């Protein structure tokens, strides 16, 4: 049975967006920049569907040149579906895309829940070995660490993991084509499905766990 979608039209910093929520389990898949970070919206939906997780995706379908709104500014009080998402899930996996020329195969795992980051790192290293996985916060570029307290990835009870994916880890093409969904690489899909599946049972696969913070 297809899970029901809810949509909401809203505006943040003068930019019109559409939020799409699909309710599922206790772990949430989040894509804040689905229109300008290719493959993140598709990955969030695919992983959530296969794991039975909740997903929330933001897009800018009416904008020819999508605007990058900093993640902390996405946590607006007037977004009803974001409030619903944050009240429903206890841990968030927030998918982002980076274009660091010095790190074309590096996946950076930031966010406040460092135990959960290590769970995803193990699955990515095992199932998507073509990519370098970085979990040590000082080795993650400051802008990609996802540790701001207003970043939605950190607003759930167990905080979450900000997954910064290079282009090669989230899409098969160099540019987003209108009307054509991005195709994330199968190894990355399988790794995230495995990792989110483990997180749904708790970061160690044994049950619920608490969030721990790494210093900057």
N, C-alpha and C positions, 0 to 999 in steps of 0.2 A: 504494500500500500504506500502510495506517495505521501510523504509528510507535508503537511500544510505550510505554506509560506505566508508571512505577514510582511507588508511593505509600509514604509513611512516616507513621505517627502518632507525634507527639512532643509534648513539653510544654516551653514556655519561660516563665520567670517565672510558673509556675503556670497558664499559659493553654494549653489543648489546641489543637494545630494539625495540619493535614494538609499535607504537602509532596508535590508531584507533579512528577516529573522526566520529560522527554521528551528523549532523547539525540539530538543532531544535530551540527552543525558547531562550528567554533572560536570563534564569537561566541555569547555566552550572553544570553538574555532572562530577566530576573529580576523577579518581582513578590513582594515581601516581605509586602505588606498587601492581598492579593487580596480579602478580605472587607469591608474598611472603607475602601478607596480605589477606588470603583467604576470599572470599565472597565480597570483595570490588568492584572488577570488575563486578561481577554479579549484585550487588546492584545498581551500577552506571547505568548499561544498563537497568535494569528493571525499575527503577524509572524514568529515562529519557524517556523511551518509553511510559510509562503510563501517564507522565505529558507533553509530547511533548517538553521536555527540550533538550538541546544540551549535548552530552556526549563525553568525551575524556578519554580513558583508555590506560595505558602503561603496557605492559607485556614483559616478557623475555622468550619466548617460546623455545628458543634453549639452555637455561641454566638449567642444572640439579639442581643446587643450586642457586636460585635467590639471587642477591646481593641487599642489601638495600642501595639505594642512598639517602642521605638526601634531603628533599624536596627543600630547596633553590638551590641545585645544579641541580635540574631538570629544572630550568628556563633557558635553554640554548637558545641562539639566533638562532642557526641553526636548531631548530625544527620548521618546517613550520606549522605543524598542531597545535602545542601549540600557535603559533602566531595567527593562524586563530581562535582558540578557544577564546583567550583573546580579540581579536578584535570583536568577535561576541556577547559574553555574557557580562552582566553588573554585575552579582553576581555569585559567585562560591560556590558550596557545595562540599567540597573535602573529600572523604571517605578514612579512614585509619583504620588499625587494631592495637590494643595494646594487650600485654600479661602481664599486671601487675598482679602478683599473689595476691596482696593485694586488687585488685579491679576487681574481675572476672565478676561483673555485673554492672560496672560503665561505662556510656557513657560520655565522656568528649567533650564539645563543645567549641573549641577555634576559632581562626581566628579573623580578624579585625572587622567584622561587628557584633557587640554585639546585636543589635536589631534583626537581622536575627537569631542569635543563640537562642534567647528567643522564637522566633516563632517555631523553630524546637523542642526546649525543651518542649513546651506545648503539641505538638502533640505526641512526644515520651512518655511523662509522661502519657498522656491519653490513647494512643493506645498500648503502650508496657510497661505496668506498672511493669513488672518483672525486669526492669532495673532502676538503679539510674542515673539520669541525672544531670551532674555537669556543670554549666555555669559560676560560679564565678572564674575568672581567677586565683587568688592566690591559689585556691583549686585544680587547674589542674596541674599535674606534668609539670615541666618546659619544658621538651623535647616534650610535647604533646600540647603545647599552640598554635602553628601555627601562631605566631606573627612576624616572621622574614619578613622584607620587601621584600626579594627575593623569599619567598615562593609563588608558583603560586596561592595559594588561595587568596592572597592579591593583586594580580596584575590587577584585573578587576576594573572597575569604582567604584562599590559599595563594593569592597573588597569581603569577603565571610566568610564561616563557615568551620572550620576544625572539622570533625566529627570523633572522635577516638572511635572505637567500640571494645569491648572485643570479644573474640572468640565466646561466646555463642550468641552474637547479630548479627553475620555475617555469620555463617556457622553451619550446623547440625553435622559436623564431626570434630574430633580432628586434622586430618591431610588432606592436599590437596592430592587427588589421581589423577594421570596422566590421562588426557582425560575425567575426570568426573567433571562437573561444581559443584561448591559449591552451597548449597541450603540455602540462608538466611532465617531466621525465618519469617513467614508471618506477625506477629505483627510489626516487625521492618520495613518490606517493606511498610505496610499500613501507618505507622506513617511517614515515609519519603515521601511517595507519598502525604499525606495530607499536610505536612509541605512545601514541594517544591511547591505544588499547590498554597499555600498561598503566598509564596515568589514570585511566578510568577506575582501576582497581587500587590506586594509590601509587605514589612515586616508586615504591620498591616492589610493586606487584603484590603486596600483602594486605594493603588496606589504606585508610586515610593517613595523611601525613600533614605536618605543619609547614608553613613557608619559612625559609631561611634566607637571610640577606647576605650578599657579598659586599664588602666595601668597595668604593671606587678606587 
